[in-house]
Every structure is written in structure tokens, then in C-alpha cells.
Amino acid sequence: MEQVGLLITNANGVVFADLLVPATVKRVGKSWTATVKAAKTAGGIFKVRFTLLADGTYRVNFKAYGVMKARTTLATMSVQILVGDDVAISTQHWEAVKTGWRVQLE
């Protein structure tokens, strides 16, 4: 698979950014997935999974680690997902949870 990236921003600037090089994400059945164990301690995308749904669209799940506290005083954040040279962008209100932040993109 091509390069995969995740960028999270809010009005204060960049909250999180990481890019996985091509070939990090591998096909497993109907899904594409990657786990970067070093991201748990070094920061970055830890897990990503693209799952093909019955309607031909993909569900994308990311789990990432990083120091986000300095810029996350605003719960409205934009997410940009990069796959190759294609970008999907969504701005949503995020929910603060015990372990960080969570959003369900529509």
C-alpha cells in the first residue's frame, strides 16, 4: 500500500502528525493493517486498519500516541487522512476520554 498519514489540527495549530512509509501497511484478507510497536513509546501511529465494507467503502481505524496536551484545549479538531496522494478531511467536535481524545467521523 502507498504511504498513509494522519494529521490532526485545531485553531491552535498542529496537534498530531505522522506518516507511515509505503509498504508499512500490509493486506490481510479484506483489510489493510499495520502496527508500529515503537510508536507506543516514541509517539506516532501505533495501529491503522482499513476494512472494506459491504457497500464498497472503507472503515478506517487509527490508534496513535503522542504528547497532545499543549494544543488540545480546543475540542473542535480537523482530521486529515492521507493515502498515497488522496486526502480525506473532516472537522468534528472530539470527546475527551480518560486516555486521550476520541472522535467518530461521519
Secondary structure, DSSP 8 states (H G I E B T S, - for coil): ---EEEEEEETTEEEEEEEE-TTSSEEETTEEEEE-TTHHHH-EEEEEEEEE-TTS-EEEEEEEE---TTTTT-SEEEEEEEETTEEEEEEEE-EEETTEEE----
